[in-house]
Amino acid sequence: MSELASRPVDPSDGVGPSGPRRVLDVVGAVTGLLLLSVPLLLIYALVRMSSPGPGVFRQTRVGQGGRPFTMYKFRTMRQGVGGLTVTANCDPRLTRVGKLLRQWSLDELPQLVNVLRGQMTLVGPRPETYDLAVHYDAKCRWIFDHRPGLTGVSEVRFRDFDVLGPGEEVDLVNYIERIVPARVAVDAVYLREPSMRATFGALWDTVKHILGIPIPPLRLDVAGADKPVRPAEEPGSAA
């Protein structure tokens, strides 16, 4: 931790999704929770039976404008095991059930509640932990202005190995100095023009990603990470 500068995330009003996107958020979240109610209960029970601990994991994340919110996920890790808050699929802290849930992105489904509450949107940047956010370079902090997403362009069009070499670990320094700028640059492609067409495109890419259909990565110059998206660039944004 001492190798990286650390400063608090300053809160602001931030940038909410446009009116049409918010309508899509509500309709999508309600529909998903209703249609998936039985699978959600089954997954919850499976997580509880597979290892000691709660079925749903709660964690404070960086929300719109840098303001904190409690994010929900199905628990995928063993209780009482510390470590870096960046989790790889080969992380020994993952339970067997947790690995399967992450493989199919099923651990993220409880975040439909966050979307319904207006704490998250269907498509947006990844909701970061404060432990990591405090180390973000100033050029990348504009990403915290935006409401975080259940999925996003960087979730399906970017992977850590796009910037890391063979055998390199996702340690704190590599994550902050190499992965974050590249991921922010990919998210910026959507956030500069978050149209409904782009939103549906990201959702469709997410479906293909879950089904294992290859999606070409977006390889961008990380210089794109320091070009913030101003609130005025999304007209009709909802708080």
N, C-alpha and C positions, 0 to 999 in steps of 0.2 A: 504493500500500500504506500510506503514511503517514497517509492520511485515516481509516483504520480501526484500531480497537484490536486487538491481537493477544495471545493468551495460549494456552498449551499445552492440549491436550485431556487431561484427567486420566483415566487408565484405571480401570476397575472391572469387576466380574463381569458386569454388564449383564443383559439379559433375553433368554433364548433362546426359541425357539418351543416350544409345548406338545408333548407326546408325539405326539399324532395328526398335528400339522403336521410334526414331524420325520420320521415314517414316510412322509408324503406327499412330503417333500423327497427322501428316499432313493429311493423308488419312481420318482418323477418324473425324478430325475437319471439313474438307471441306465437307465430306459426311453428317455429322450431321447438319451443317449449311444449306446445300442445302435442305435436306429432311425435316428439321424442320422449314424452313423459315416462312411458314404460321402460325404454332402454336406459334412461337416466337413472331410474330407480334400481334397475338391475346392475348397472355399473357401480352405483353407490354401494350396493350390498356386496358386490364382488371385491371392491377395494377394502371394505371393512373386514371381510373374511380372510383376505389374502395376507394381511399383516396388521400388527397392532397400530392403532391410531384412528383419527377421524377419516371419514370418507371424502370430505371436501376440505381442501387446503385454502386458507385465507392468507393473503399477504398484501401489505400496503405497497402500492405502485404509484408511479408518477402519472397523474392524469392531465387533463386539458389545462394549459396554462401553468403546468408544474404543480398543480394542487393535488394533494394525496387522495386516494380512494382505495377501498378494499376490493381486491380482485379475487374471484373465485375460480378454482380449478379442482378437478378430481386429484386427490393425492397420488403421486407416483413414486415418492421416495420414502425411505424408512424414517421413522421418527427418531429424533435425537442425534442425528448424524450431521455434523457441520461440514463446511467447505465453501468453495466459491459459488456465488449465486448463479453463475453461468453453468448450465447443465448440458452435457453432451449425451447422446444416446447410449454411449458405452460407459457412462458414469456408474461406478459400483454401488452408488447410493440408491439407484433405481430398483424398485421391486420388479418381479417378473410380470405382474399385471401392469405395472407402471410402464414398462418398456412397450407392451402391446398398445396401451392407451396412447402413448406418445407417437408410436409408429403410424397410427390411424388418426391422430390429432383429436381423439375422443376426450382427452383430459381437459380440453379447452371448452367443452360444451357448457359447463356452468356459467361461462362468461356471457351467455345469452341474457342472464339476469342483469349483468352489468350494462349490457347494451340497452335493455328495456328501461333501466333506471337513468339512462343518459350519461353514464360514466364512461362508456366506451361506444364506439361505432362499429358497424360491420367491417368496414375497410379503413385502415389507418396504420400509423406506425406502431411498432411493438411497444406495449406498456413496460417501461423499465423499472427496475428497483432503485430505491434511493441510494443504496450502498454503491451502486455502479454509476448512477446519474451524477453524483457529486464529482466524479472524475472526468466527465465529458469535457472535451475541449470547447472553448467559447464558440468556435466556428460551427459546432454541431448542435449547440443547445437550442437553436430555434425549433428543433423537432419537438421539444416539450410544449410549444405553443399549441400544438394540434391534439385533438381528442384521439386517444389511442384506439387501435382497432382489434377486433377479434381475429381478423386476418389482414394481410396487406401484401403489397407487391414484393417487399423484401422477404416475406415469409415463404413465398413460392418461387421467386426468381433470384434468390441469393442464398448461398451456402458458405459457411465458414471457410471451407477448403478452396473457395474462389480466390481468397487472398492469402491463405496460409499454405506453406509448402508441405511436402510429404513428411509426416511424423511430427510436425509442430503441434504443440499443445495450445488449447484455448485457455491460457493463463490471463491474469488481469491485464498485464501490459499489452499483450497481443490483442486482447479484446477491445481495449480502449483506444489504442493507437492505430490499429489496422482494421479490425472488423467494424467498429462503430462508424468511422467515416465512410467506408464502402457501403454499409447498409443504409445510412442516412441518405447517401447520394441516390440509391435505388428508390427509396421511399419518396424522395423529392420529385421523381418523375411523375408520380400520381398526384402528390400534394399540390403541385403547381397548376394542375387542371383536373380537380376531382369531380369530373362530370359524371352523370349517371351511366353513360356508356363505359367510361373507365372503371366505374365501381362494379358494374355487372361483369366487365372483363376480368377484374381481379377475383371476383367471386367464382367465376367459371374456371379460372386458372387454379383456384383453391380446390375445387371439386376434382379436377384432373390430377392435381398433385396427390390428393388423398387416395385416388384410384391407382396411383402408380404410373400415370401417363407422363412421359418425360416433357419437361417444360424448359426451353432454353433460358439460361441465365442472362441477366442484364449486366454487361460488363461496362462499367462507367468509370471515368476518371474521378477519383475521390475529391477532386476540386469542386465537384458539384455539391458536396456536402456543406460547403460554406456559403451557399446561396439561399438565404432564408426565404420562406414563403410568407409574405406579409398577410395579416388578417384581411386587408382590403381586396386580396386577390380571390377570395371566395365569397362572392356576393350572396346575400341572403343567409348568412351563416346563423345557425341557431345556438343559443347559449346552452 
